[in-house]
Amino acid sequence: MQNIDLFRFTTRSIVAHRMRSSLTALGIGIGVTAVVLLTSIGEGVNRYVVEQFTQFGTTTLGIQPGKANTLGVSPGVINSVRPLSLADSEAIERAPYVLHSVPVVSGNASVEARSRERTVNVFAVGPRFDLAFKFTVHLGTFLPPDDLERARPLAVLGAKVYSELYGSSNPLGDLIRVGGQRYRVVGVMEPKGQMLGFDLDDTVYIPTARGLELFDRDGLFEIDVLYAEDAPVDEVVAGITRILAARHGAEDFTIVTQQQMLEVLGSIINVLTVGVGALGGISLLVGGVGIFTIMTIAVRERTAEIGLLRAIGATRTRIAQLFLGEAILLSGFGGIVGLLVGVGLIGLVAVAVPAMPAQLSPLYIGLAELIALLIGLGAGVLPARHAAQLEPLDALRTE
């Protein structure tokens, strides 16, 4: 039996039982569709997180009070041996490759302006915050470079706060109250959107010293650092560590680079992506069981045909290849259909729900199709082996 004959036998058998073949391939198709959908959402979330963290640049790091042994929010944020201070932030600017050092305190407070009041996010930051994080001022200016310890009570409004409190009128020079304290508006920021669900436009910016007083804090929440693009990260970290350790007398702080944050988040999302992909793979296994069942039935139905093929010279290997080929074609066809449906659904989701992060991953798509073929191959092994072991005379006697 030549290869072309083998292919014809296989395809004719599938076509002869269209309904049965379609339902068998459907199980594999559903599995591939599930894998494509779930892994695409996981990949989309991964890219979304990376984009959110890199929209402010890729050369930033954060310094948090307290020594942490693992990445994440330091327990020293609540209570550390020595809090980070405004003087620490100024000293860090003398470290090699450091361009800007931004002291940060944050919280929520009420804002009152022109008989209107709303609760907003308040960021108490240094005067170079807009440069460090690539924020653009729409009206006026950002916080002026006052002495950090004796900064004037000035405020900059986020785009949403401005529109809610002032509409389209000019707020520059107006007096507002933030947490009951009076501030003069000196600027309005360009819309920035959201980052991981946090609305950057529903924000008021005030000087750090004023924020320490407003929120009754002894130290900074963190210090954000922008360093030169061509700078070795290890040397930047080492320089900052030397300066702060000398000032504090010990290394009672934690430095987290942007790369470290992305690696931790990426590893978590990758595990979740593999996990949800495995859930979709369960459908593939169910489809494999369906192929095994159908191929077992096919061997019993075609016992006489197998005997005839063996009688006219077909080898055991060819008989096995005949049924293995049928199983692989069924799984391959189901996989392709499932892949097309999955890609179509992802495209539909992108149009219907633009906010849903979904990104096709060639790696997972290829793995889904490969696993579908392997499952088809594995499901067809036992039936093919059983068919190949049939004796010609015994098979021909079967009605």
Stockholm file with secondary structure:
# STOCKHOLM 1.0

chainA/1-399         MQNIDLFRFTTRSIVAHRMRSSLTALGIGIGVTAVVLLTSIGEGVNRYVVEQFTQFGTTTLGIQPGKANTLGVSPGVINSVRPLSLADSEAIERAPYVLHSVPVVSGNASVEARSRERTVNVFAVGPRFDLAFKFTVHLGTFLPPDDLERARPLAVLGAKVYSELYGSSNPLGDLIRVGGQRYRVVGVMEPKGQMLGFDLDDTVYIPTARGLELFDRDGLFEIDVLYAEDAPVDEVVAGITRILAARHGAEDFTIVTQQQMLEVLGSIINVLTVGVGALGGISLLVGGVGIFTIMTIAVRERTAEIGLLRAIGATRTRIAQLFLGEAILLSGFGGIVGLLVGVGLIGLVAVAVPAMPAQLSPLYIGLAELIALLIGLGAGVLPARHAAQLEPLDALRTE
#=GR chainA/1-399 SS CCHHHHHHHHHHHHHHTHHHHHHHHHHHHHHHHHHHHHHHHHHHHHHHHHHHHHTTCSSEEEEEESCCSSSSSCGGGTSCSSCCCHHHHHHHTTSTTEEEEEEEEEEEEEEEETTEEEEEEEEEECTTHHHHTTCCEEEECSCCCCCGGGCCSEEEECHHHHHHHHTTSCCTTCEEEETTEEEEEEEEECCCCEETTEESSSEEEEEHHHHHHHTTCSSCSEEEEEECTTSCHHHHHHHHHHHHHHHHSSCCEEEEEHHHHHHHHHHHHHHHHHHHHHHHHHHHHHHHHHHHHHHHHHHHHTHHHHHHHHHTTCCHHHHHHHHHHHHHHHHHHHHHHHHHHHHHHHHHHHHHCTTSCCCCCHHHHHHHHHHHHHHHHHHHHHHHHHHHTCCHHHHHHCC
#=GC SS_cons         CCHHHHHHHHHHHHHHTHHHHHHHHHHHHHHHHHHHHHHHHHHHHHHHHHHHHHTTCSSEEEEEESCCSSSSSCGGGTSCSSCCCHHHHHHHTTSTTEEEEEEEEEEEEEEEETTEEEEEEEEEECTTHHHHTTCCEEEECSCCCCCGGGCCSEEEECHHHHHHHHTTSCCTTCEEEETTEEEEEEEEECCCCEETTEESSSEEEEEHHHHHHHTTCSSCSEEEEEECTTSCHHHHHHHHHHHHHHHHSSCCEEEEEHHHHHHHHHHHHHHHHHHHHHHHHHHHHHHHHHHHHHHHHHHHHTHHHHHHHHHTTCCHHHHHHHHHHHHHHHHHHHHHHHHHHHHHHHHHHHHHCTTSCCCCCHHHHHHHHHHHHHHHHHHHHHHHHHHHTCCHHHHHHCC
//
